[in-house]
Amino acid sequence: MTLKVSLLSMFLAMAIGLPLAFLRMSKHFVPREAAVVYIEVSRGMPILVIIFWVYWGFPEIANQLLPLLGIKGVLVSKYMTGFVSGVIALTLKYAGYLAEIFRAGIEAIKMGQTEAAYSLGFSKVQTMRRIVLPQAFRVIIPPTGNAFVGALQDSALVSIIGVNDLMRQAQLAVADLYRPFEVFTAVAVLYLAMTITTSKINDYIERKKMVIE
């Protein structure tokens, strides 16, 4: 469950983070500033606060607003399980981080390559898809891997809202066995094993990238 929450959250955060990065680099004031506000809020808000807000606050607000929009008989809280809320909270948190990582990777590509692509008749979309993003992907591998490690560690907090992850299982085991030292030591070892494995995978991908270059 811990890996499931972390992987799904990171996948969704990447799907949201890339469009956010483009909005952040937009020449238009409104979308650029909207992206800036989201990124700053998501990065500045503690993950625990976001989890509580998504799990308890969002359903309450939605249940009050939907009838005003003519949608009746729908209880959002019915669908906002601990798992769903945990994934949404982690996604909202790490989308902001990944947006900045993607933006930095894209802006790291020299402007001359973009201008050369335009001179060859490439459109903006073709230039981004075929020239800029493949090179930016190599740049963002290390920080994206670090973000996943952070998401893996933060996923322990979803146990607070009843998600049956590793930390929740540990809490239940302590309540049953009355052996907190042994149980939480085992949990620490498991989290350490997962984060080290993730870091090794990230290092391997980065080395492969350097070989390709």
C-alpha positions as CSV (number, residue, x, y, z in Angstrom):
1,M,0.0,0.0,0.0
2,T,2.9,2.4,0.8
3,L,4.4,1.8,-2.7
4,K,0.9,2.0,-4.3
5,V,0.2,5.4,-2.7
6,S,3.7,6.8,-3.5
7,L,3.8,5.6,-7.2
8,L,0.3,6.7,-8.0
9,S,0.8,10.1,-6.4
10,M,4.1,10.7,-8.2
11,F,2.5,9.6,-11.6
12,L,-0.3,12.1,-11.1
13,A,2.0,14.8,-9.8
14,M,4.2,14.5,-13.0
15,A,1.0,14.6,-15.2
16,I,0.0,17.9,-13.4
17,G,3.6,19.3,-12.9
18,L,4.5,19.4,-16.6
19,P,1.5,21.6,-17.7
20,L,2.1,23.7,-14.6
21,A,5.7,24.2,-15.7
22,F,4.5,25.4,-19.1
23,L,2.1,27.8,-17.4
24,R,4.8,29.0,-15.2
25,M,6.9,29.9,-18.3
26,S,4.0,31.5,-20.1
27,K,4.3,35.0,-21.4
28,H,0.8,35.7,-20.4
29,F,0.4,37.3,-17.0
30,V,-2.8,35.5,-15.7
31,P,-1.8,31.8,-16.3
32,R,1.8,32.5,-15.2
33,E,0.8,34.1,-12.0
34,A,-1.9,31.5,-11.3
35,A,0.8,28.8,-11.7
36,V,3.2,30.7,-9.4
37,V,0.5,31.0,-6.7
38,Y,-0.3,27.3,-6.9
39,I,3.4,26.3,-6.8
40,E,4.2,28.6,-3.8
41,V,1.1,27.4,-1.9
42,S,1.7,23.7,-2.5
43,R,5.4,23.9,-1.6
44,G,4.8,26.2,1.4
45,M,2.0,24.2,3.0
46,P,2.9,21.3,5.3
47,I,1.8,17.9,3.9
48,L,-0.1,17.0,7.0
49,V,-2.2,20.1,6.7
50,I,-3.0,19.3,3.0
51,I,-3.9,15.7,4.0
52,F,-6.3,17.0,6.7
53,W,-7.8,19.6,4.4
54,V,-8.4,17.1,1.5
55,Y,-9.8,14.4,3.8
56,W,-12.1,16.6,6.0
57,G,-12.3,20.1,4.5
58,F,-12.8,19.4,0.8
59,P,-15.8,17.1,1.1
60,E,-17.5,19.5,3.5
61,I,-17.1,22.4,1.1
62,A,-18.1,20.3,-1.9
63,N,-21.2,18.9,-0.2
64,Q,-22.3,22.5,0.4
65,L,-21.5,23.9,-3.0
66,L,-22.9,21.1,-5.2
67,P,-26.6,21.7,-4.2
68,L,-26.1,25.4,-5.1
69,L,-25.0,24.3,-8.6
70,G,-28.1,22.2,-9.0
71,I,-26.3,18.9,-8.2
72,K,-28.2,17.1,-5.5
73,G,-28.0,13.8,-3.7
74,V,-24.2,13.5,-4.2
75,L,-22.1,13.1,-1.1
76,V,-18.4,13.7,-1.9
77,S,-17.4,12.4,1.4
78,K,-18.7,9.0,0.4
79,Y,-16.0,8.8,-2.3
80,M,-13.2,10.5,-0.4
81,T,-11.7,7.5,1.3
82,G,-8.4,7.6,3.1
83,F,-6.6,6.2,0.1
84,V,-8.1,8.6,-2.4
85,S,-7.5,11.6,0.0
86,G,-3.9,10.5,0.6
87,V,-3.2,10.2,-3.1
88,I,-4.8,13.6,-3.8
89,A,-2.9,15.3,-1.0
90,L,0.5,13.9,-2.1
91,T,-0.3,14.7,-5.7
92,L,-1.1,18.3,-4.9
93,K,2.0,18.7,-2.8
94,Y,4.5,17.2,-5.2
95,A,3.0,18.7,-8.4
96,G,4.4,22.0,-7.2
97,Y,7.9,20.6,-6.7
98,L,7.9,18.8,-10.0
99,A,6.6,21.8,-11.8
100,E,9.7,23.7,-10.7
101,I,12.0,20.7,-11.5
102,F,10.5,20.5,-15.0
103,R,10.8,24.3,-15.5
104,A,14.4,24.3,-14.5
105,G,15.2,21.3,-16.8
106,I,13.5,23.0,-19.8
107,E,15.2,26.3,-19.2
108,A,18.5,24.5,-18.9
109,I,18.4,23.7,-22.7
110,K,20.2,26.4,-24.6
111,M,18.1,28.9,-26.5
112,G,20.2,28.4,-29.6
113,Q,18.8,24.9,-30.1
114,T,15.3,26.2,-30.0
115,E,16.1,28.9,-32.5
116,A,17.8,26.4,-34.8
117,A,14.7,24.2,-34.7
118,Y,12.5,27.2,-35.6
119,S,14.9,28.0,-38.5
120,L,14.4,24.5,-39.8
121,G,10.6,24.9,-39.9
122,F,9.8,23.2,-36.6
123,S,6.7,24.4,-34.8
124,K,6.7,25.3,-31.1
125,V,5.1,22.0,-30.2
126,Q,7.5,20.0,-32.4
127,T,10.5,21.8,-31.0
128,M,9.4,21.1,-27.5
129,R,8.5,17.5,-28.1
130,R,11.5,16.5,-30.3
131,I,14.3,18.8,-29.2
132,V,13.8,20.3,-25.8
133,L,11.9,17.7,-23.7
134,P,14.2,14.7,-24.6
135,Q,17.2,16.7,-23.3
136,A,15.4,18.2,-20.4
137,F,14.3,14.7,-19.3
138,R,18.0,13.8,-18.8
139,V,18.5,16.9,-16.6
140,I,15.5,16.3,-14.4
141,I,16.2,12.6,-13.6
142,P,18.2,13.2,-10.3
143,P,15.8,15.7,-8.7
144,T,12.7,13.8,-9.8
145,G,14.2,10.7,-8.1
146,N,14.8,12.7,-5.0
147,A,11.2,13.9,-5.1
148,F,10.0,10.3,-5.2
149,V,12.0,9.5,-2.2
150,G,10.4,12.4,-0.4
151,A,6.9,11.2,-1.5
152,L,7.7,7.7,-0.2
153,Q,8.7,9.1,3.2
154,D,5.7,11.5,3.4
155,S,3.3,8.7,2.5
156,A,3.7,7.5,6.1
157,L,1.4,10.3,7.1
158,V,-1.6,8.9,5.3
159,S,-1.9,6.4,8.1
160,I,-3.4,9.2,10.1
161,I,-6.5,9.1,8.0
162,G,-6.8,5.3,8.2
163,V,-4.9,4.2,5.1
164,N,-3.7,0.7,5.7
165,D,-0.1,1.4,4.8
166,L,3.1,0.3,6.4
167,M,2.9,2.8,9.3
168,R,-0.7,1.9,10.0
169,Q,0.2,-1.8,10.2
170,A,2.9,-0.9,12.6
171,Q,0.5,1.1,14.8
172,L,-1.9,-1.9,14.9
173,A,1.0,-4.3,15.6
174,V,2.2,-2.1,18.5
175,A,-1.4,-2.0,19.9
176,D,-1.5,-5.8,19.7
177,L,2.0,-6.8,20.8
178,Y,3.0,-3.9,23.1
179,R,6.5,-4.0,21.5
180,P,6.9,-0.5,20.0
181,F,10.7,-0.5,19.8
182,E,10.9,-3.7,17.8
183,V,8.0,-2.9,15.5
184,F,9.1,0.7,14.7
185,T,12.7,-0.4,14.2
186,A,11.5,-2.9,11.7
187,V,9.4,-0.2,10.0
188,A,12.4,2.1,9.9
189,V,14.5,-0.7,8.2
190,L,11.8,-1.3,5.6
191,Y,11.5,2.4,4.8
192,L,15.3,2.7,4.6
193,A,15.3,-0.3,2.3
194,M,12.7,1.2,0.0
195,T,14.4,4.6,-0.1
196,I,17.9,3.2,-0.7
197,T,16.5,0.9,-3.5
198,T,14.8,4.0,-5.1
199,S,18.1,5.9,-4.9
200,K,20.0,3.1,-6.5
201,I,17.5,2.9,-9.3
202,N,17.8,6.6,-9.8
203,D,21.6,6.4,-9.9
204,Y,21.4,3.5,-12.5
205,I,19.1,5.6,-14.7
206,E,21.4,8.6,-14.4
207,R,24.4,6.5,-15.3
208,K,22.6,5.1,-18.4
209,K,21.8,8.7,-19.4
210,M,25.5,9.6,-19.2
211,V,26.4,6.6,-21.3
212,I,23.8,7.6,-23.9
213,E,25.2,11.1,-24.0
